[in-house]
Amino acid sequence: MELKEVQYVLNKFVPGSNIIELKEAKEGLINSTFILSTLTEKYVLQKINQSIFKDYKKALENIITVKNWLIKSDFPYQFPTPINDKYLTINNEVFRLQPFVTNSIVLQKISNNAQAYEAAVCLGTFYKHLNNKPAKKLHITIPYFHNANHRLKDFFQATKKASLERMSNAKKLIIDIENQLQLVKDFDFINKSLPLRTVHNDTKISNFLFDEKAQKVKALIDLDTLMPGTVLSDIGDMIRTYSNPLGEESVDFSNITANNETIDAIIEGFCSQAIINSNEKKHLRFSGKAITLIQSIRFLTDYLNNDFYYKVNYADQNFDRAKNQWMLYQTIQS
């Protein structure tokens, strides 16, 4: 978006405000995000990807509901939500404006296990403050988001429709994944035995804003995927994204390996705050292995579908991401 367009959108939210600085945050894979500075305030403007978030109105209702629950329970972290609890539709595009969390930084990957621990403490605190809240009242805005059998169905459909070139490139990885299907099915079976909770569903480190001077979390952000679910989704995604020192975009496949000390820090930090039962605790480490395999399947499925879901910067990026996750999966201890 050009400055003129962003200025027009901002004035729909905050009449009379003038942008003095504009930056695009290009790290996100789904929504388009811009950091706006005016003379008096700083904002985050996002354009919602309606192809992915088809039920964005219900997602907003979830955000508002959870925000109100957390306000009543004195949640100690910032939880920035859309200004005036609303989105605006302009020329068939959907926008939201949120306050910028001052004196905060975004980490694209952890540089030490203390950061993993602090993010997990924040997530555990989130679970503690929502422990008695009726998660079933939230909308399911992305059906089957972490349903493994659904992801497998999408995967097998993609193998039937993919181009010969992409099928040929991915042949070995497809066979490798097909040999691990029992673990994917086990994930769904275990989930059925766990309590329904309010789940963030996207717990990568960049969604925990850190104080720019201290190694402490200030805010939990990126709330589009707030839904009912189980703890395995959140801890599994933490393990998947934090334990890989090279990150999911690395193509140095031979050196991709899970840092199991990081996994220990995640589980310790989370369990220091969260109120969960023994069956949930029992499967936290397993969730990391399962979610990593599922993510490899999701990246590979998108590659076979010609990159519909995840943004790519080159032709085989989703295939490389799938291989990256496959290598990580093999090194996570059960």
Sequence and secondary structure as in RCSB ss.txt:
>XXXX:A:sequence
MELKEVQYVLNKFVPGSNIIELKEAKEGLINSTFILSTLTEKYVLQKINQSIFKDYKKALENIITVKNWLIKSDF
PYQFPTPINDKYLTINNEVFRLQPFVTNSIVLQKISNNAQAYEAAVCLGTFYKHLNNKPAKKLHITIPYFHNANH
RLKDFFQATKKASLERMSNAKKLIIDIENQLQLVKDFDFINKSLPLRTVHNDTKISNFLFDEKAQKVKALIDLDT
LMPGTVLSDIGDMIRTYSNPLGEESVDFSNITANNETIDAIIEGFCSQAIINSNEKKHLRFSGKAITLIQSIRFL
TDYLNNDFYYKVNYADQNFDRAKNQWMLYQTIQS
>XXXX:A:secstr
  HHHHHHHHHHHSTT   SEEEEE   SSSEEEEEE SS EEEEEE  TTT TTHHHHHHHHHHHHHHHHHTT 
SSB    GGG  EEETTEEEEEEE  TTEE  SS SSHHHHHHHHHHHHHHHHHTTTS GGGS  SSTTTT HHH
HHHHHHHHHHHS HHHHHHHHHHHHHHHTTHHHHHHHHHHHTTS  EEE S   GGGEEEESSSSSEEEE   TT
 EEE HHHHHHHHHHHHS TT TT   GGG    HHHHHHHHHHHHTT    HHHHHTHHHHHHHHHHHHHHHHH
HHHHTTSSSS  SSTTHHHHHHHHHHHHHHHS  
